[in-house]
């Protein structure tokens, strides 16, 4: 049985990818809480993309996985990219949903300033700055694009809880790590079948930046979803699962669609 490991984004936990995981066909799915989020304690070292990738390798070994497919969203996609470049010999495939790979431009500069301030503040003030309901509401207002009111409410309520429980150092260190990561060099080191996905309304992983990343990964496939935003796997998990299912069937021929014989 093929195993797929799914990694969530900054400030989230496994629940944000639950619907996507449930819609995958004929595979075992592992959706961990990254260190510093959900039920997972923070790392004892800085929460850089490199250290997160090393933690994923430790998880692979602890699960006894000889081969697997790695998929990630946002921060999880960036960690997945680092993992593939550093430890990719165990991978049958790599799927990057809305990968953040270009820490330039106004959005990146504002994000860096926001998280840098969070890293400077005392612990209680930093938690209010990054994790209070007003802060989460404003952050989500920037990235949520689905017109589905129930889905919007579900994402927002989940994020209120996630940010309340998340490690502030995990968030600030991970975000600031983007600016120290040479994504082009990592992309050139990836030697595994790769699917790269973003949306036309994604302001965090914009089409131009994700296209450049795709062009740096030899033989990779790029899909640009019309009207999709940065939270595409949470806002439209059915469509995200369709894309991942099709990719899995191409890279792991043993994966077949579930068939309802009822």
N, C-alpha and C positions, 0 to 999 in steps of 0.2 A: 504494500500500500504506500502510495506517495504521501509524504508529509509536507504540508505548507506551514511555514512560520510567518505570522502576520505581526507587524510592528506598528503601533499607534503613533500619533503625533504629539507635539509639544502641548503639555497641559492636559492631555487626555488619559484614558486608560483603555483596557481591553474592550469595554462596552461600546466604544465608538465604532469598532469593526465587527461587532457581534452579528449584525444582520448580513454583512458581507460574508463572514465565515459560514453562517448557516446556509447560504445559497451556493456554496461550492460543492461540486459533484465528485463523488467517488474518491475523496482524499481524506486523510487525517489532518486536522487543523489545530495548530497550537497558537494561542493568542495571549502572550504574556503581558503583564504590566511591566513596563520598563522601570528600572531602578529609579526611585524617587517619585513614583506615581502609583495610584491605586494601592494595592496591598504589598507592593515591593518597596523595601527600605532603600534609602539613597546609597549610592556608591561611597566607598571610603576614599576614593580618589576623585579628582575633578571630573565633572560630567561632560567630558568632551566627546565628540563623535568617535574618535579613535578608541576611547575607553569604553564607550557603549558597544562598539563593534567587538572589542575583546570580550565583553560580557556575553554577547550573543554566541561567540565561539565556545565559551564555558558552558552556556546553556545547551548548545548542540551536543557537546561531549557528555553532559550530565543526562541528556535524554537518549544517548546512544544512537544518534542519527548518523549513519554513514553517508547518506545522500538526502537532500531536501531542496525545496523551492522556497526562496525568501521573497517576501513581499512587504512593502512598507508604505506608509502614508506620511507625507510632510516630513517631520523630524525622523519618523521611522524609515522613510525612503532614503533620506540622507545617510542615516546609520547603515542601511542596507547597502548603499553604494560603497561606503567605506569597507564594510564587511566583504563585499564581493572582490574589492581590490586587494584586500589584505589576506583573506581566508577563503577565497572563492573556489578552491579545489573540491569542496564538498557540495557545491551547488549544481543542481540540474537546470535551474532557471532563476531569474531575478525580475521582479516586477516593481516598478517605482511609480506610485501614485502621487502626483503633485509634489515632486521632489524640490526642495529648496536648495538651489545650487549656485546662486549668484547673489552674493552679499554686496550689491552695489545699487545705486539709485536712491531716490527719495524715500521709498518705503523701507528699504534696508537701513538707511541712515536713521530714520525716525525710530525703527525697531531697536537699533543698537543703542540709541540714546535712552529709550524707555527702559530697556533691560539693564543698561549700565547704571542708571539711577537706582533701579531695584537692587543692584549688587552693592551700591554704596550705602544704602539706608540701613538703619538698625533693623533687627529681625522683625519686630512687630510692624514697624512702618513699611518695610518692604512687602510684607504679606498683604497689607492693606493696598499698597500701590499696585501690586500685580494681581491679587486674588480676591479683592472685594467684589461684591455684586456689581457696583457701577463699572469697575474696571473690566470685568468679564463681559458685561453687557455691551460695552463699547467695542471691545475686541471682537466679539461675535457679530456685532452689527456690521463690521467691516468685511467679514468673510462669508457669512451665511447669505446664500442667494436663492435658495429654493422658495417657491411661492407656497409650498405646502405648510400651512400654519401649524399643524400638529407636529410635523417633523422639525420645524423651527423651534417650537416650544420644547420638544424632547431634547434637542441638542443643547439649548440654553440651560435647561434644568440640570442636565448631566454635567455640563461644564461648571455650573455653580458648585456642584458637589466635588468635581474633580479638582478644581483650583483650590477649594477649601482644604483639601487633603494633600495636595502636591507639595513636594519639597521646593522651596524658593531657590536654594542653590542649584538644584537640578535644572530648573527652568532657566535661570540667568546664565549658568555656565554653559548649558547646551546651546542656547541661542548665540551667545558671544563666541562660541567655538566655530560657528559658521565663518567668521571673519578670519580665522586662522587655518582654514581648510582649503587645500588646493584641489578644487573639484575637477578641473580639467585633467590634471595628472592622474587622479583616481579613475576618471572615466576611461582614460587611455589604458589603464591596467586591467580593466574588466574583460574577462575572456569567458563569458557564459551567455547563453541566449537571454536577451533582455527585452522587456516591454516597458516603455515609458509613456505615462499618461498624464495629461493636464487638461484644463478647460479654458475656453476663451474668456471667461470672466474671473480667472484666477489672478489676483493682484499680488499674491505672495510667491507663487511659482508661475510667472507669466510665460506665455507661449514662446517668446523669443529666447528666454533663458533656458527653458526646457528643451527647445529645439536644438540649441547649441550643445546641451548636455548629451542629447540623443546622438548628434553628429560625432561626438567624441567617443561614443561606445561602439566599437566595431560590430556591424551586423545587427544593431538594435532596431526595434520597431517603435514608431511613435504614433500615438493616437491622441488627437486633440478633440475633446468633446465640446460640441457647440452648446453654449449657455451654461456650462458647468463652472463652478467656483472651486475654491481651495478645499472645501470639505466634501468634495465629490463622493468619496466612498461612504460617507455617513448620510449625505443628502439623497443619493441615488444608488443604494447598495445593490439593487437588482442589476442595473446596467454595469456597475463596477464588477460584479460577480460574473456577468456574461463575458466581459473582456478577459478576466482572469481565467475563467473556465476554458475559453477558446485557446488562450496561451498555454495552459497546462496540457491540453490535448496535443498541442504541437510539440512541446518539449519533453513530455513524458507520455509516450504512446499507451502506457498501461491505464491512463485515466480515461474513463468512458462516462458519458452522461448517465445520470440516474434515469431509469425508465419505469414509469408507472404502469404496472400490469393489472391494476384494479379495474 
